[in-house]
Amino acid sequence: MPDKTTNTISQAALQRAAGTTRATSAAQALENSQKALGTGLRAAMEKAGVKLTAPIEFAVKSDGSVSVKGTDADKAAVQAFLKADTSQPSFASRIATQAKDAMKLSSSIQQSAAISQAAKLSKSTDGVMSLYNSLMQRQAATNVVFSVSATSSSLTYPGSLTANA
């Protein structure tokens, strides 16, 4: 049985897995998408008269809707903006799509990290699968946070470096 320190996917394993060519390419595409979304969202909100006083965070709920966290005033302004948004696709839809893409990439990175860590730490072939299964059961929740302020935006998810724009 592995010791307690091997029951979670290590940050080093996540960073190695995120550094593979495929993951790096996907992360770069996601970063470019995040930058474009952040820039477009800030411009559209500015045009609509929405002035943020602090960063706001977007998260996608299980029903696919987008939730907003921030100061009460900023949250109300952004929710009103999203409700009135008639762009195609809507900003809420683009944020949800970005979150789903980040969740898929994060899951892939965590799986690669878990198998790599299991192979490195296990002493037998059967132990690799057992440890892999144990690591995947304890994997980090795939929480995607898209944050926007008046001057920048960022996207974070497990296995990523923060992508800022």
C-alpha positions in Angstrom: 0.0 0.0 0.0 1.4 3.4 -0.9 2.2 5.8 1.9 0.0 8.9 2.5 2.2 11.2 0.4 1.5 9.1 -2.8 -2.3 9.2 -2.4 -2.6 12.5 -4.3 -1.3 13.6 -7.6 1.8 15.7 -6.9 2.2 19.2 -8.3 5.5 18.1 -9.9 3.7 15.3 -11.7 1.0 17.8 -12.8 3.7 20.2 -14.1 5.5 17.4 -16.0 2.2 16.3 -17.6 1.2 19.8 -18.5 4.6 20.2 -20.2 4.0 17.6 -22.8 3.8 18.8 -26.4 0.1 17.9 -26.7 -0.8 19.6 -23.4 1.3 22.6 -24.1 -0.4 23.0 -27.5 -3.9 22.7 -26.0 -2.9 25.1 -23.1 -1.6 27.6 -25.6 -4.9 27.5 -27.6 -6.9 27.9 -24.4 -4.7 30.8 -23.4 -5.2 32.5 -26.7 -9.0 31.9 -26.4 -9.0 33.3 -22.9 -7.1 36.4 -24.0 -9.5 37.0 -26.9 -12.5 36.4 -24.6 -11.2 38.7 -21.9 -10.4 41.5 -24.3 -13.8 41.2 -26.0 -15.7 41.0 -22.8 -13.9 44.0 -21.3 -14.6 46.0 -24.5 -18.2 45.0 -24.6 -18.8 45.8 -20.9 -17.0 49.2 -21.3 -19.3 50.0 -24.3 -22.3 49.0 -22.2 -21.1 51.3 -19.4 -20.1 48.6 -17.0 -17.1 49.7 -14.9 -15.6 47.1 -12.7 -14.3 48.2 -9.3 -12.7 44.8 -8.5 -12.0 41.5 -10.4 -15.0 39.3 -11.0 -14.9 35.5 -11.3 -17.0 33.3 -13.6 -17.7 29.7 -12.9 -19.9 27.2 -14.8 -22.6 25.5 -12.8 -23.6 21.8 -13.4 -26.7 23.0 -15.4 -24.4 24.9 -17.8 -25.3 28.4 -16.5 -22.6 30.9 -15.6 -22.3 32.2 -12.1 -20.6 35.4 -11.2 -18.6 36.2 -8.0 -17.5 39.7 -7.1 -18.6 42.7 -5.2 -22.3 43.1 -5.0 -22.3 46.1 -7.4 -19.9 44.5 -9.9 -21.8 41.2 -9.8 -25.2 43.0 -10.4 -23.7 45.0 -13.3 -22.1 42.0 -14.9 -25.3 39.8 -14.5 -27.4 42.6 -16.1 -24.8 42.8 -18.9 -24.9 39.1 -19.5 -28.7 39.0 -19.5 -28.9 41.8 -22.0 -26.1 40.4 -24.2 -27.3 39.6 -27.7 -24.0 38.7 -29.3 -23.7 35.4 -31.1 -22.4 33.3 -29.5 -23.2 35.1 -26.2 -20.5 35.9 -23.7 -22.1 33.5 -21.2 -21.9 30.7 -23.8 -18.3 31.6 -24.7 -17.4 31.5 -21.0 -19.1 28.1 -20.5 -17.3 26.7 -23.6 -14.0 27.9 -22.4 -14.6 26.3 -19.0 -15.5 23.0 -20.6 -12.4 23.1 -22.7 -10.3 23.9 -19.6 -12.0 21.0 -17.7 -11.1 18.6 -20.5 -7.5 19.7 -20.6 -7.2 19.6 -16.9 -8.6 16.1 -16.7 -6.2 14.9 -19.4 -3.3 16.5 -17.5 -4.3 14.9 -14.3 -4.7 11.5 -15.9 -1.2 11.7 -17.5 0.3 12.9 -14.2 -1.4 10.1 -12.2 -0.2 7.3 -14.6 3.3 8.8 -14.6 3.4 9.1 -10.8 1.9 5.6 -10.4 4.5 4.1 -12.7 7.3 5.9 -10.9 6.2 5.0 -7.4 4.8 1.5 -7.8 7.0 -1.6 -7.4 5.0 -3.9 -9.5 2.8 -4.0 -12.6 -0.3 -4.7 -10.6 0.6 -1.9 -8.3 0.7 0.7 -11.1 -3.0 0.2 -11.9 -3.9 0.1 -8.2 -2.0 3.3 -7.4 -3.3 4.9 -10.6 -6.9 4.1 -9.6 -6.3 5.4 -6.1 -4.8 8.7 -7.4 -7.6 9.2 -9.9 -10.2 8.8 -7.1 -8.5 11.5 -5.2 -7.7 13.8 -8.1 -8.2 17.5 -7.6 -11.6 18.8 -8.4 -11.6 20.4 -11.8 -12.4 24.0 -10.8 -12.1 26.4 -13.6 -11.9 30.1 -12.7 -12.1 32.8 -15.3 -11.4 36.1 -13.7 -11.8 39.6 -15.3 -10.9 43.0 -14.0 -11.0 46.4 -15.6 -7.5 45.8 -17.1 -6.8 42.1 -17.3 -8.2 38.6 -17.3 -6.9 35.2 -16.2 -7.9 31.5 -16.5 -6.8 28.9 -13.9 -7.5 25.2 -13.7 -5.8 22.2 -12.1 -2.6 21.4 -14.0 -2.2 24.9 -15.4 -0.2 27.9 -14.9 -2.3 31.0 -14.7 -2.9 32.5 -18.1 -3.2 36.3 -18.0 -4.2 38.8 -20.6 
